[in-house]
Amino acid sequence: MAKVLCKCGIKRKKGYLYFVGKNGSAYETKMARGKKKGGGRKMIHNCRIKKQKGYLYFIDKKGNVCSAKMQRGGKKRRKRR
């Protein structure tokens, strides 16, 4: 279950990718299509979120920044000696 961290109200544009950067701010960048390269990133909202290890940060359909605990599947590996 995702938890809303910041109610930003980001309006999405077609052809753009939205993500939360390392510093906890929301960014947008133009998506690469075919042979066309994407553009540089542009900060659209400074949320000042402190990121924690093991959590996924994303922008939901309403334009809010959310987090969800990552689910780690698979079998536990044996430690090397």
mmCIF file of the N, C-alpha and C atoms, coordinates in Angstrom:
data_MODEL
# 
_entry.id   MODEL 
# 
loop_
_atom_site.group_PDB 
_atom_site.id 
_atom_site.type_symbol 
_atom_site.label_atom_id 
_atom_site.label_alt_id 
_atom_site.label_comp_id 
_atom_site.label_asym_id 
_atom_site.label_entity_id 
_atom_site.label_seq_id 
_atom_site.pdbx_PDB_ins_code 
_atom_site.Cartn_x 
_atom_site.Cartn_y 
_atom_site.Cartn_z 
_atom_site.occupancy 
_atom_site.B_iso_or_equiv 
_atom_site.pdbx_formal_charge 
_atom_site.auth_seq_id 
_atom_site.auth_comp_id 
_atom_site.auth_asym_id 
_atom_site.auth_atom_id 
_atom_site.pdbx_PDB_model_num 
ATOM 1   N N  . MET A 1 1  ? 0.830  -1.174  0.000   1.00 0.00 ? 1  MET A N  1 
ATOM 2   C CA . MET A 1 1  ? 0.000  0.000   0.000   1.00 0.00 ? 1  MET A CA 1 
ATOM 3   C C  . MET A 1 1  ? 0.881  1.246   0.000   1.00 0.00 ? 1  MET A C  1 
ATOM 4   N N  . ALA A 1 2  ? 0.595  2.164   -0.893  1.00 0.00 ? 2  ALA A N  1 
ATOM 5   C CA . ALA A 1 2  ? 1.393  3.383   -1.024  1.00 0.00 ? 2  ALA A CA 1 
ATOM 6   C C  . ALA A 1 2  ? 0.942  4.445   -0.019  1.00 0.00 ? 2  ALA A C  1 
ATOM 7   N N  . LYS A 1 3  ? 1.897  5.277   0.398   1.00 0.00 ? 3  LYS A N  1 
ATOM 8   C CA . LYS A 1 3  ? 1.620  6.341   1.347   1.00 0.00 ? 3  LYS A CA 1 
ATOM 9   C C  . LYS A 1 3  ? 1.968  7.676   0.677   1.00 0.00 ? 3  LYS A C  1 
ATOM 10  N N  . VAL A 1 4  ? 1.050  8.636   0.704   1.00 0.00 ? 4  VAL A N  1 
ATOM 11  C CA . VAL A 1 4  ? 1.277  9.953   0.106   1.00 0.00 ? 4  VAL A CA 1 
ATOM 12  C C  . VAL A 1 4  ? 2.207  10.746  1.017   1.00 0.00 ? 4  VAL A C  1 
ATOM 13  N N  . LEU A 1 5  ? 3.310  11.252  0.445   1.00 0.00 ? 5  LEU A N  1 
ATOM 14  C CA . LEU A 1 5  ? 4.285  12.017  1.210   1.00 0.00 ? 5  LEU A CA 1 
ATOM 15  C C  . LEU A 1 5  ? 4.152  13.520  0.985   1.00 0.00 ? 5  LEU A C  1 
ATOM 16  N N  . CYS A 1 6  ? 3.779  13.902  -0.250  1.00 0.00 ? 6  CYS A N  1 
ATOM 17  C CA . CYS A 1 6  ? 3.684  15.319  -0.594  1.00 0.00 ? 6  CYS A CA 1 
ATOM 18  C C  . CYS A 1 6  ? 2.556  15.503  -1.608  1.00 0.00 ? 6  CYS A C  1 
ATOM 19  N N  . LYS A 1 7  ? 1.602  16.367  -1.287  1.00 0.00 ? 7  LYS A N  1 
ATOM 20  C CA . LYS A 1 7  ? 0.504  16.645  -2.222  1.00 0.00 ? 7  LYS A CA 1 
ATOM 21  C C  . LYS A 1 7  ? 0.927  17.786  -3.135  1.00 0.00 ? 7  LYS A C  1 
ATOM 22  N N  . CYS A 1 8  ? 1.507  17.419  -4.295  1.00 0.00 ? 8  CYS A N  1 
ATOM 23  C CA . CYS A 1 8  ? 2.078  18.399  -5.221  1.00 0.00 ? 8  CYS A CA 1 
ATOM 24  C C  . CYS A 1 8  ? 1.068  18.880  -6.253  1.00 0.00 ? 8  CYS A C  1 
ATOM 25  N N  . GLY A 1 9  ? 0.189  17.996  -6.707  1.00 0.00 ? 9  GLY A N  1 
ATOM 26  C CA . GLY A 1 9  ? -0.771 18.346  -7.751  1.00 0.00 ? 9  GLY A CA 1 
ATOM 27  C C  . GLY A 1 9  ? -0.101 18.566  -9.097  1.00 0.00 ? 9  GLY A C  1 
ATOM 28  N N  . ILE A 1 10 ? 0.841  17.707  -9.454  1.00 0.00 ? 10 ILE A N  1 
ATOM 29  C CA . ILE A 1 10 ? 1.593  17.824  -10.708 1.00 0.00 ? 10 ILE A CA 1 
ATOM 30  C C  . ILE A 1 10 ? 0.695  17.462  -11.884 1.00 0.00 ? 10 ILE A C  1 
ATOM 31  N N  . LYS A 1 11 ? 0.643  18.330  -12.872 1.00 0.00 ? 11 LYS A N  1 
ATOM 32  C CA . LYS A 1 11 ? -0.112 18.081  -14.110 1.00 0.00 ? 11 LYS A CA 1 
ATOM 33  C C  . LYS A 1 11 ? 0.821  17.402  -15.102 1.00 0.00 ? 11 LYS A C  1 
ATOM 34  N N  . ARG A 1 12 ? 0.435  16.210  -15.567 1.00 0.00 ? 12 ARG A N  1 
ATOM 35  C CA . ARG A 1 12 ? 1.272  15.449  -16.492 1.00 0.00 ? 12 ARG A CA 1 
ATOM 36  C C  . ARG A 1 12 ? 1.045  15.884  -17.929 1.00 0.00 ? 12 ARG A C  1 
ATOM 37  N N  . LYS A 1 13 ? 2.141  15.917  -18.706 1.00 0.00 ? 13 LYS A N  1 
ATOM 38  C CA . LYS A 1 13 ? 2.078  16.220  -20.136 1.00 0.00 ? 13 LYS A CA 1 
ATOM 39  C C  . LYS A 1 13 ? 2.426  14.960  -20.913 1.00 0.00 ? 13 LYS A C  1 
ATOM 40  N N  . LYS A 1 14 ? 1.833  14.809  -22.070 1.00 0.00 ? 14 LYS A N  1 
ATOM 41  C CA . LYS A 1 14 ? 2.091  13.637  -22.898 1.00 0.00 ? 14 LYS A CA 1 
ATOM 42  C C  . LYS A 1 14 ? 3.531  13.696  -23.437 1.00 0.00 ? 14 LYS A C  1 
ATOM 43  N N  . GLY A 1 15 ? 4.217  12.536  -23.405 1.00 0.00 ? 15 GLY A N  1 
ATOM 44  C CA . GLY A 1 15 ? 5.574  12.454  -23.914 1.00 0.00 ? 15 GLY A CA 1 
ATOM 45  C C  . GLY A 1 15 ? 6.644  12.797  -22.896 1.00 0.00 ? 15 GLY A C  1 
ATOM 46  N N  . TYR A 1 16 ? 6.262  12.963  -21.636 1.00 0.00 ? 16 TYR A N  1 
ATOM 47  C CA . TYR A 1 16 ? 7.220  13.287  -20.581 1.00 0.00 ? 16 TYR A CA 1 
ATOM 48  C C  . TYR A 1 16 ? 7.222  12.200  -19.514 1.00 0.00 ? 16 TYR A C  1 
ATOM 49  N N  . LEU A 1 17 ? 8.386  12.004  -18.897 1.00 0.00 ? 17 LEU A N  1 
ATOM 50  C CA . LEU A 1 17 ? 8.578  11.035  -17.825 1.00 0.00 ? 17 LEU A CA 1 
ATOM 51  C C  . LEU A 1 17 ? 8.737  11.812  -16.523 1.00 0.00 ? 17 LEU A C  1 
ATOM 52  N N  . TYR A 1 18 ? 8.040  11.384  -15.473 1.00 0.00 ? 18 TYR A N  1 
ATOM 53  C CA . TYR A 1 18 ? 8.071  12.057  -14.185 1.00 0.00 ? 18 TYR A CA 1 
ATOM 54  C C  . TYR A 1 18 ? 8.661  11.120  -13.142 1.00 0.00 ? 18 TYR A C  1 
ATOM 55  N N  . PHE A 1 19 ? 9.580  11.653  -12.304 1.00 0.00 ? 19 PHE A N  1 
ATOM 56  C CA . PHE A 1 19 ? 10.244 10.811  -11.303 1.00 0.00 ? 19 PHE A CA 1 
ATOM 57  C C  . PHE A 1 19 ? 10.675 11.657  -10.117 1.00 0.00 ? 19 PHE A C  1 
ATOM 58  N N  . VAL A 1 20 ? 11.058 10.963  -9.028  1.00 0.00 ? 20 VAL A N  1 
ATOM 59  C CA . VAL A 1 20 ? 11.574 11.610  -7.824  1.00 0.00 ? 20 VAL A CA 1 
ATOM 60  C C  . VAL A 1 20 ? 13.082 11.405  -7.825  1.00 0.00 ? 20 VAL A C  1 
ATOM 61  N N  . GLY A 1 21 ? 13.839 12.491  -7.781  1.00 0.00 ? 21 GLY A N  1 
ATOM 62  C CA . GLY A 1 21 ? 15.298 12.441  -7.846  1.00 0.00 ? 21 GLY A CA 1 
ATOM 63  C C  . GLY A 1 21 ? 15.936 12.045  -6.524  1.00 0.00 ? 21 GLY A C  1 
ATOM 64  N N  . LYS A 1 22 ? 17.282 11.996  -6.517  1.00 0.00 ? 22 LYS A N  1 
ATOM 65  C CA . LYS A 1 22 ? 18.035 11.606  -5.329  1.00 0.00 ? 22 LYS A CA 1 
ATOM 66  C C  . LYS A 1 22 ? 17.837 12.568  -4.168  1.00 0.00 ? 22 LYS A C  1 
ATOM 67  N N  . ASN A 1 23 ? 17.641 13.852  -4.478  1.00 0.00 ? 23 ASN A N  1 
ATOM 68  C CA . ASN A 1 23 ? 17.489 14.849  -3.419  1.00 0.00 ? 23 ASN A CA 1 
ATOM 69  C C  . ASN A 1 23 ? 16.051 14.962  -2.917  1.00 0.00 ? 23 ASN A C  1 
ATOM 70  N N  . GLY A 1 24 ? 15.115 14.167  -3.454  1.00 0.00 ? 24 GLY A N  1 
ATOM 71  C CA . GLY A 1 24 ? 13.736 14.152  -2.983  1.00 0.00 ? 24 GLY A CA 1 
ATOM 72  C C  . GLY A 1 24 ? 12.821 15.123  -3.695  1.00 0.00 ? 24 GLY A C  1 
ATOM 73  N N  . SER A 1 25 ? 13.261 15.694  -4.806  1.00 0.00 ? 25 SER A N  1 
ATOM 74  C CA . SER A 1 25 ? 12.440 16.616  -5.583  1.00 0.00 ? 25 SER A CA 1 
ATOM 75  C C  . SER A 1 25 ? 11.830 15.898  -6.779  1.00 0.00 ? 25 SER A C  1 
ATOM 76  N N  . ALA A 1 26 ? 10.709 16.434  -7.282  1.00 0.00 ? 26 ALA A N  1 
ATOM 77  C CA . ALA A 1 26 ? 10.034 15.852  -8.448  1.00 0.00 ? 26 ALA A CA 1 
ATOM 78  C C  . ALA A 1 26 ? 10.589 16.494  -9.719  1.00 0.00 ? 26 ALA A C  1 
ATOM 79  N N  . TYR A 1 27 ? 10.893 15.659  -10.723 1.00 0.00 ? 27 TYR A N  1 
ATOM 80  C CA . TYR A 1 27 ? 11.473 16.108  -11.980 1.00 0.00 ? 27 TYR A CA 1 
ATOM 81  C C  . TYR A 1 27 ? 10.643 15.620  -13.154 1.00 0.00 ? 27 TYR A C  1 
ATOM 82  N N  . GLU A 1 28 ? 10.811 16.296  -14.304 1.00 0.00 ? 28 GLU A N  1 
ATOM 83  C CA . GLU A 1 28 ? 10.235 15.833  -15.560 1.00 0.00 ? 28 GLU A CA 1 
ATOM 84  C C  . GLU A 1 28 ? 11.328 15.852  -16.615 1.00 0.00 ? 28 GLU A C  1 
ATOM 85  N N  . THR A 1 29 ? 11.254 14.907  -17.555 1.00 0.00 ? 29 THR A N  1 
ATOM 86  C CA . THR A 1 29 ? 12.188 14.843  -18.663 1.00 0.00 ? 29 THR A CA 1 
ATOM 87  C C  . THR A 1 29 ? 11.462 14.311  -19.882 1.00 0.00 ? 29 THR A C  1 
ATOM 88  N N  . LYS A 1 30 ? 11.891 14.722  -21.054 1.00 0.00 ? 30 LYS A N  1 
ATOM 89  C CA . LYS A 1 30 ? 11.263 14.276  -22.289 1.00 0.00 ? 30 LYS A CA 1 
ATOM 90  C C  . LYS A 1 30 ? 11.672 12.832  -22.552 1.00 0.00 ? 30 LYS A C  1 
ATOM 91  N N  . MET A 1 31 ? 10.687 11.976  -22.898 1.00 0.00 ? 31 MET A N  1 
ATOM 92  C CA . MET A 1 31 ? 10.964 10.561  -23.151 1.00 0.00 ? 31 MET A CA 1 
ATOM 93  C C  . MET A 1 31 ? 11.661 10.373  -24.485 1.00 0.00 ? 31 MET A C  1 
ATOM 94  N N  . ALA A 1 32 ? 12.581 9.419   -24.531 1.00 0.00 ? 32 ALA A N  1 
ATOM 95  C CA . ALA A 1 32 ? 13.266 9.068   -25.770 1.00 0.00 ? 32 ALA A CA 1 
ATOM 96  C C  . ALA A 1 32 ? 12.359 8.132   -26.567 1.00 0.00 ? 32 ALA A C  1 
ATOM 97  N N  . ARG A 1 33 ? 12.163 8.431   -27.849 1.00 0.00 ? 33 ARG A N  1 
ATOM 98  C CA . ARG A 1 33 ? 11.306 7.625   -28.721 1.00 0.00 ? 33 ARG A CA 1 
ATOM 99  C C  . ARG A 1 33 ? 12.074 7.266   -29.985 1.00 0.00 ? 33 ARG A C  1 
ATOM 100 N N  . GLY A 1 34 ? 12.233 5.963   -30.221 1.00 0.00 ? 34 GLY A N  1 
ATOM 101 C CA . GLY A 1 34 ? 12.945 5.523   -31.417 1.00 0.00 ? 34 GLY A CA 1 
ATOM 102 C C  . GLY A 1 34 ? 14.390 5.992   -31.381 1.00 0.00 ? 34 GLY A C  1 
ATOM 103 N N  . LYS A 1 35 ? 14.817 6.715   -32.424 1.00 0.00 ? 35 LYS A N  1 
ATOM 104 C CA . LYS A 1 35 ? 16.194 7.209   -32.491 1.00 0.00 ? 35 LYS A CA 1 
ATOM 105 C C  . LYS A 1 35 ? 16.347 8.587   -31.858 1.00 0.00 ? 35 LYS A C  1 
ATOM 106 N N  . LYS A 1 36 ? 15.226 9.215   -31.490 1.00 0.00 ? 36 LYS A N  1 
ATOM 107 C CA . LYS A 1 36 ? 15.287 10.539  -30.863 1.00 0.00 ? 36 LYS A CA 1 
ATOM 108 C C  . LYS A 1 36 ? 15.723 10.405  -29.413 1.00 0.00 ? 36 LYS A C  1 
ATOM 109 N N  . LYS A 1 37 ? 16.642 11.270  -29.010 1.00 0.00 ? 37 LYS A N  1 
ATOM 110 C CA . LYS A 1 37 ? 17.135 11.264  -27.633 1.00 0.00 ? 37 LYS A CA 1 
ATOM 111 C C  . LYS A 1 37 ? 16.210 12.082  -26.746 1.00 0.00 ? 37 LYS A C  1 
ATOM 112 N N  . GLY A 1 38 ? 16.205 11.761  -25.473 1.00 0.00 ? 38 GLY A N  1 
ATOM 113 C CA . GLY A 1 38 ? 15.413 12.516  -24.507 1.00 0.00 ? 38 GLY A CA 1 
ATOM 114 C C  . GLY A 1 38 ? 16.125 13.798  -24.127 1.00 0.00 ? 38 GLY A C  1 
ATOM 115 N N  . GLY A 1 39 ? 15.428 14.688  -23.476 1.00 0.00 ? 39 GLY A N  1 
ATOM 116 C CA . GLY A 1 39 ? 15.998 15.964  -23.059 1.00 0.00 ? 39 GLY A CA 1 
ATOM 117 C C  . GLY A 1 39 ? 16.552 15.896  -21.658 1.00 0.00 ? 39 GLY A C  1 
ATOM 118 N N  . GLY A 1 40 ? 17.065 17.021  -21.181 1.00 0.00 ? 40 GLY A N  1 
ATOM 119 C CA . GLY A 1 40 ? 17.565 17.112  -19.813 1.00 0.00 ? 40 GLY A CA 1 
ATOM 120 C C  . GLY A 1 40 ? 16.412 17.182  -18.831 1.00 0.00 ? 40 GLY A C  1 
ATOM 121 N N  . ARG A 1 41 ? 16.720 16.982  -17.575 1.00 0.00 ? 41 ARG A N  1 
ATOM 122 C CA . ARG A 1 41 ? 15.656 16.998  -16.574 1.00 0.00 ? 41 ARG A CA 1 
ATOM 123 C C  . ARG A 1 41 ? 15.384 18.420  -16.092 1.00 0.00 ? 41 ARG A C  1 
ATOM 124 N N  . LYS A 1 42 ? 14.150 18.641  -15.624 1.00 0.00 ? 42 LYS A N  1 
ATOM 125 C CA . LYS A 1 42 ? 13.726 19.949  -15.136 1.00 0.00 ? 42 LYS A CA 1 
ATOM 126 C C  . LYS A 1 42 ? 12.967 19.744  -13.827 1.00 0.00 ? 42 LYS A C  1 
ATOM 127 N N  . MET A 1 43 ? 13.377 20.453  -12.774 1.00 0.00 ? 43 MET A N  1 
ATOM 128 C CA . MET A 1 43 ? 12.694 20.317  -11.484 1.00 0.00 ? 43 MET A CA 1 
ATOM 129 C C  . MET A 1 43 ? 11.332 21.009  -11.561 1.00 0.00 ? 43 MET A C  1 
ATOM 130 N N  . ILE A 1 44 ? 10.287 20.284  -11.148 1.00 0.00 ? 44 ILE A N  1 
ATOM 131 C CA . ILE A 1 44 ? 8.949  20.870  -11.199 1.00 0.00 ? 44 ILE A CA 1 
ATOM 132 C C  . ILE A 1 44 ? 8.360  21.108  -9.813  1.00 0.00 ? 44 ILE A C  1 
ATOM 133 N N  . HIS A 1 45 ? 8.874  20.410  -8.784  1.00 0.00 ? 45 HIS A N  1 
ATOM 134 C CA . HIS A 1 45 ? 8.407  20.648  -7.416  1.00 0.00 ? 45 HIS A CA 1 
ATOM 135 C C  . HIS A 1 45 ? 9.487  20.215  -6.439  1.00 0.00 ? 45 HIS A C  1 
ATOM 136 N N  . ASN A 1 46 ? 9.821  21.108  -5.500  1.00 0.00 ? 46 ASN A N  1 
ATOM 137 C CA . ASN A 1 46 ? 10.836 20.795  -4.500  1.00 0.00 ? 46 ASN A CA 1 
ATOM 138 C C  . ASN A 1 46 ? 10.133 20.248  -3.257  1.00 0.00 ? 46 ASN A C  1 
ATOM 139 N N  . CYS A 1 47 ? 10.089 18.920  -3.128  1.00 0.00 ? 47 CYS A N  1 
ATOM 140 C CA . CYS A 1 47 ? 9.359  18.263  -2.033  1.00 0.00 ? 47 CYS A CA 1 
ATOM 141 C C  . CYS A 1 47 ? 10.191 18.106  -0.767  1.00 0.00 ? 47 CYS A C  1 
ATOM 142 N N  . ARG A 1 48 ? 11.506 18.069  -0.892  1.00 0.00 ? 48 ARG A N  1 
ATOM 143 C CA . ARG A 1 48 ? 12.433 17.872  0.234   1.00 0.00 ? 48 ARG A CA 1 
ATOM 144 C C  . ARG A 1 48 ? 12.144 16.589  1.003   1.00 0.00 ? 48 ARG A C  1 
ATOM 145 N N  . ILE A 1 49 ? 12.017 15.486  0.288   1.00 0.00 ? 49 ILE A N  1 
ATOM 146 C CA . ILE A 1 49 ? 11.737 14.187  0.897   1.00 0.00 ? 49 ILE A CA 1 
ATOM 147 C C  . ILE A 1 49 ? 13.049 13.510  1.270   1.00 0.00 ? 49 ILE A C  1 
ATOM 148 N N  . LYS A 1 50 ? 13.118 12.947  2.462   1.00 0.00 ? 50 LYS A N  1 
ATOM 149 C CA . LYS A 1 50 ? 14.277 12.155  2.884   1.00 0.00 ? 50 LYS A CA 1 
ATOM 150 C C  . LYS A 1 50 ? 14.012 10.718  2.454   1.00 0.00 ? 50 LYS A C  1 
ATOM 151 N N  . LYS A 1 51 ? 14.810 10.211  1.514   1.00 0.00 ? 51 LYS A N  1 
ATOM 152 C CA . LYS A 1 51 ? 14.598 8.860   0.995   1.00 0.00 ? 51 LYS A CA 1 
ATOM 153 C C  . LYS A 1 51 ? 15.166 7.817   1.948   1.00 0.00 ? 51 LYS A C  1 
ATOM 154 N N  . GLN A 1 52 ? 14.455 6.704   2.065   1.00 0.00 ? 52 GLN A N  1 
ATOM 155 C CA . GLN A 1 52 ? 14.890 5.586   2.900   1.00 0.00 ? 52 GLN A CA 1 
ATOM 156 C C  . GLN A 1 52 ? 15.207 4.398   2.015   1.00 0.00 ? 52 GLN A C  1 
ATOM 157 N N  . LYS A 1 53 ? 16.134 3.579   2.469   1.00 0.00 ? 53 LYS A N  1 
ATOM 158 C CA . LYS A 1 53 ? 16.511 2.377   1.734   1.00 0.00 ? 53 LYS A CA 1 
ATOM 159 C C  . LYS A 1 53 ? 15.374 1.361   1.810   1.00 0.00 ? 53 LYS A C  1 
ATOM 160 N N  . GLY A 1 54 ? 15.070 0.682   0.682   1.00 0.00 ? 54 GLY A N  1 
ATOM 161 C CA . GLY A 1 54 ? 14.032 -0.339  0.662   1.00 0.00 ? 54 GLY A CA 1 
ATOM 162 C C  . GLY A 1 54 ? 12.662 0.189   0.284   1.00 0.00 ? 54 GLY A C  1 
ATOM 163 N N  . TYR A 1 55 ? 12.563 1.466   -0.089  1.00 0.00 ? 55 TYR A N  1 
ATOM 164 C CA . TYR A 1 55 ? 11.291 2.061   -0.490  1.00 0.00 ? 55 TYR A CA 1 
ATOM 165 C C  . TYR A 1 55 ? 11.363 2.567   -1.921  1.00 0.00 ? 55 TYR A C  1 
ATOM 166 N N  . LEU A 1 56 ? 10.242 2.495   -2.605  1.00 0.00 ? 56 LEU A N  1 
ATOM 167 C CA . LEU A 1 56 ? 10.106 2.976   -3.974  1.00 0.00 ? 56 LEU A CA 1 
ATOM 168 C C  . LEU A 1 56 ? 9.351  4.302   -3.932  1.00 0.00 ? 56 LEU A C  1 
ATOM 169 N N  . TYR A 1 57 ? 9.882  5.324   -4.604  1.00 0.00 ? 57 TYR A N  1 
ATOM 170 C CA . TYR A 1 57 ? 9.271  6.647   -4.635  1.00 0.00 ? 57 TYR A CA 1 
ATOM 171 C C  . TYR A 1 57 ? 8.777  6.931   -6.040  1.00 0.00 ? 57 TYR A C  1 
ATOM 172 N N  . PHE A 1 58 ? 7.533  7.415   -6.162  1.00 0.00 ? 58 PHE A N  1 
ATOM 173 C CA . PHE A 1 58 ? 6.926  7.640   -7.471  1.00 0.00 ? 58 PHE A CA 1 
ATOM 174 C C  . PHE A 1 58 ? 5.888  8.741   -7.392  1.00 0.00 ? 58 PHE A C  1 
ATOM 175 N N  . ILE A 1 59 ? 5.415  9.182   -8.573  1.00 0.00 ? 59 ILE A N  1 
ATOM 176 C CA . ILE A 1 59 ? 4.365  10.188  -8.664  1.00 0.00 ? 59 ILE A CA 1 
ATOM 177 C C  . ILE A 1 59 ? 3.107  9.479   -9.144  1.00 0.00 ? 59 ILE A C  1 
ATOM 178 N N  . ASP A 1 60 ? 2.033  9.557   -8.371  1.00 0.00 ? 60 ASP A N  1 
ATOM 179 C CA . ASP A 1 60 ? 0.811  8.824   -8.705  1.00 0.00 ? 60 ASP A CA 1 
ATOM 180 C C  . ASP A 1 60 ? -0.032 9.581   -9.734  1.00 0.00 ? 60 ASP A C  1 
ATOM 181 N N  . LYS A 1 61 ? -1.228 9.029   -10.058 1.00 0.00 ? 61 LYS A N  1 
ATOM 182 C CA . LYS A 1 61 ? -2.098 9.601   -11.084 1.00 0.00 ? 61 LYS A CA 1 
ATOM 183 C C  . LYS A 1 61 ? -2.604 10.992  -10.722 1.00 0.00 ? 61 LYS A C  1 
ATOM 184 N N  . LYS A 1 62 ? -2.740 11.260  -9.433  1.00 0.00 ? 62 LYS A N  1 
ATOM 185 C CA . LYS A 1 62 ? -3.235 12.566  -8.990  1.00 0.00 ? 62 LYS A CA 1 
ATOM 186 C C  . LYS A 1 62 ? -2.126 13.622  -8.949  1.00 0.00 ? 62 LYS A C  1 
ATOM 187 N N  . GLY A 1 63 ? -0.874 13.210  -9.158  1.00 0.00 ? 63 GLY A N  1 
ATOM 188 C CA . GLY A 1 63 ? 0.244  14.146  -9.150  1.00 0.00 ? 63 GLY A CA 1 
ATOM 189 C C  . GLY A 1 63 ? 0.893  14.311  -7.795  1.00 0.00 ? 63 GLY A C  1 
ATOM 190 N N  . ASN A 1 64 ? 0.656  13.368  -6.884  1.00 0.00 ? 64 ASN A N  1 
ATOM 191 C CA . ASN A 1 64 ? 1.256  13.406  -5.555  1.00 0.00 ? 64 ASN A CA 1 
ATOM 192 C C  . ASN A 1 64 ? 2.487  12.507  -5.512  1.00 0.00 ? 64 ASN A C  1 
ATOM 193 N N  . VAL A 1 65 ? 3.452  12.861  -4.672  1.00 0.00 ? 65 VAL A N  1 
ATOM 194 C CA . VAL A 1 65 ? 4.635  12.027  -4.482  1.00 0.00 ? 65 VAL A CA 1 
ATOM 195 C C  . VAL A 1 65 ? 4.305  10.998  -3.410  1.00 0.00 ? 65 VAL A C  1 
ATOM 196 N N  . CYS A 1 66 ? 4.503  9.704   -3.744  1.00 0.00 ? 66 CYS A N  1 
ATOM 197 C CA . CYS A 1 66 ? 4.157  8.598   -2.846  1.00 0.00 ? 66 CYS A CA 1 
ATOM 198 C C  . CYS A 1 66 ? 5.347  7.680   -2.644  1.00 0.00 ? 66 CYS A C  1 
ATOM 199 N N  . SER A 1 67 ? 5.249  6.841   -1.620  1.00 0.00 ? 67 SER A N  1 
ATOM 200 C CA . SER A 1 67 ? 6.269  5.820   -1.383  1.00 0.00 ? 67 SER A CA 1 
ATOM 201 C C  . SER A 1 67 ? 5.579  4.504   -1.061  1.00 0.00 ? 67 SER A C  1 
ATOM 202 N N  . ALA A 1 68 ? 6.258  3.407   -1.424  1.00 0.00 ? 68 ALA A N  1 
ATOM 203 C CA . ALA A 1 68 ? 5.764  2.066   -1.127  1.00 0.00 ? 68 ALA A CA 1 
ATOM 204 C C  . ALA A 1 68 ? 6.965  1.186   -0.802  1.00 0.00 ? 68 ALA A C  1 
ATOM 205 N N  . LYS A 1 69 ? 6.783  0.274   0.136   1.00 0.00 ? 69 LYS A N  1 
ATOM 206 C CA . LYS A 1 69 ? 7.866  -0.645  0.496   1.00 0.00 ? 69 LYS A CA 1 
ATOM 207 C C  . LYS A 1 69 ? 8.105  -1.607  -0.648  1.00 0.00 ? 69 LYS A C  1 
ATOM 208 N N  . MET A 1 70 ? 9.383  -1.757  -1.043  1.00 0.00 ? 70 MET A N  1 
ATOM 209 C CA . MET A 1 70 ? 9.718  -2.658  -2.147  1.00 0.00 ? 70 MET A CA 1 
ATOM 210 C C  . MET A 1 70 ? 9.578  -4.102  -1.692  1.00 0.00 ? 70 MET A C  1 
ATOM 211 N N  . GLN A 1 71 ? 9.037  -4.915  -2.564  1.00 0.00 ? 71 GLN A N  1 
ATOM 212 C CA . GLN A 1 71 ? 8.895  -6.332  -2.267  1.00 0.00 ? 71 GLN A CA 1 
ATOM 213 C C  . GLN A 1 71 ? 10.051 -7.073  -2.914  1.00 0.00 ? 71 GLN A C  1 
ATOM 214 N N  . ARG A 1 72 ? 10.800 -7.755  -2.101  1.00 0.00 ? 72 ARG A N  1 
ATOM 215 C CA . ARG A 1 72 ? 11.961 -8.502  -2.578  1.00 0.00 ? 72 ARG A CA 1 
ATOM 216 C C  . ARG A 1 72 ? 11.597 -9.979  -2.644  1.00 0.00 ? 72 ARG A C  1 
ATOM 217 N N  . GLY A 1 73 ? 11.559 -10.519 -3.848  1.00 0.00 ? 73 GLY A N  1 
ATOM 218 C CA . GLY A 1 73 ? 11.230 -11.929 -4.012  1.00 0.00 ? 73 GLY A CA 1 
ATOM 219 C C  . GLY A 1 73 ? 12.485 -12.762 -4.132  1.00 0.00 ? 73 GLY A C  1 
ATOM 220 N N  . GLY A 1 74 ? 12.296 -14.016 -4.411  1.00 0.00 ? 74 GLY A N  1 
ATOM 221 C CA . GLY A 1 74 ? 13.428 -14.907 -4.641  1.00 0.00 ? 74 GLY A CA 1 
ATOM 222 C C  . GLY A 1 74 ? 13.879 -15.640 -3.390  1.00 0.00 ? 74 GLY A C  1 
ATOM 223 N N  . LYS A 1 75 ? 14.891 -16.443 -3.570  1.00 0.00 ? 75 LYS A N  1 
ATOM 224 C CA . LYS A 1 75 ? 15.424 -17.272 -2.513  1.00 0.00 ? 75 LYS A CA 1 
ATOM 225 C C  . LYS A 1 75 ? 16.634 -16.565 -1.889  1.00 0.00 ? 75 LYS A C  1 
ATOM 226 N N  . LYS A 1 76 ? 16.781 -16.656 -0.578  1.00 0.00 ? 76 LYS A N  1 
ATOM 227 C CA . LYS A 1 76 ? 17.924 -16.071 0.106   1.00 0.00 ? 76 LYS A CA 1 
ATOM 228 C C  . LYS A 1 76 ? 19.193 -16.806 -0.289  1.00 0.00 ? 76 LYS A C  1 
ATOM 229 N N  . ARG A 1 77 ? 20.241 -16.053 -0.527  1.00 0.00 ? 77 ARG A N  1 
ATOM 230 C CA . ARG A 1 77 ? 21.499 -16.656 -0.944  1.00 0.00 ? 77 ARG A CA 1 
ATOM 231 C C  . ARG A 1 77 ? 22.398 -16.957 0.260   1.00 0.00 ? 77 ARG A C  1 
ATOM 232 N N  . ARG A 1 78 ? 23.224 -17.970 0.079   1.00 0.00 ? 78 ARG A N  1 
ATOM 233 C CA . ARG A 1 78 ? 24.160 -18.379 1.114   1.00 0.00 ? 78 ARG A CA 1 
ATOM 234 C C  . ARG A 1 78 ? 25.350 -17.428 1.132   1.00 0.00 ? 78 ARG A C  1 
ATOM 235 N N  . LYS A 1 79 ? 25.873 -17.117 2.317   1.00 0.00 ? 79 LYS A N  1 
ATOM 236 C CA . LYS A 1 79 ? 27.036 -16.225 2.425   1.00 0.00 ? 79 LYS A CA 1 
ATOM 237 C C  . LYS A 1 79 ? 28.289 -16.943 1.949   1.00 0.00 ? 79 LYS A C  1 
ATOM 238 N N  . ARG A 1 80 ? 29.152 -16.197 1.257   1.00 0.00 ? 80 ARG A N  1 
ATOM 239 C CA . ARG A 1 80 ? 30.442 -16.747 0.803   1.00 0.00 ? 80 ARG A CA 1 
ATOM 240 C C  . ARG A 1 80 ? 31.449 -16.715 1.930   1.00 0.00 ? 80 ARG A C  1 
ATOM 241 N N  . ARG A 1 81 ? 32.343 -17.688 1.923   1.00 0.00 ? 81 ARG A N  1 
ATOM 242 C CA . ARG A 1 81 ? 33.391 -17.732 2.945   1.00 0.00 ? 81 ARG A CA 1 
ATOM 243 C C  . ARG A 1 81 ? 34.678 -17.188 2.415   1.00 0.00 ? 81 ARG A C  1 
# 
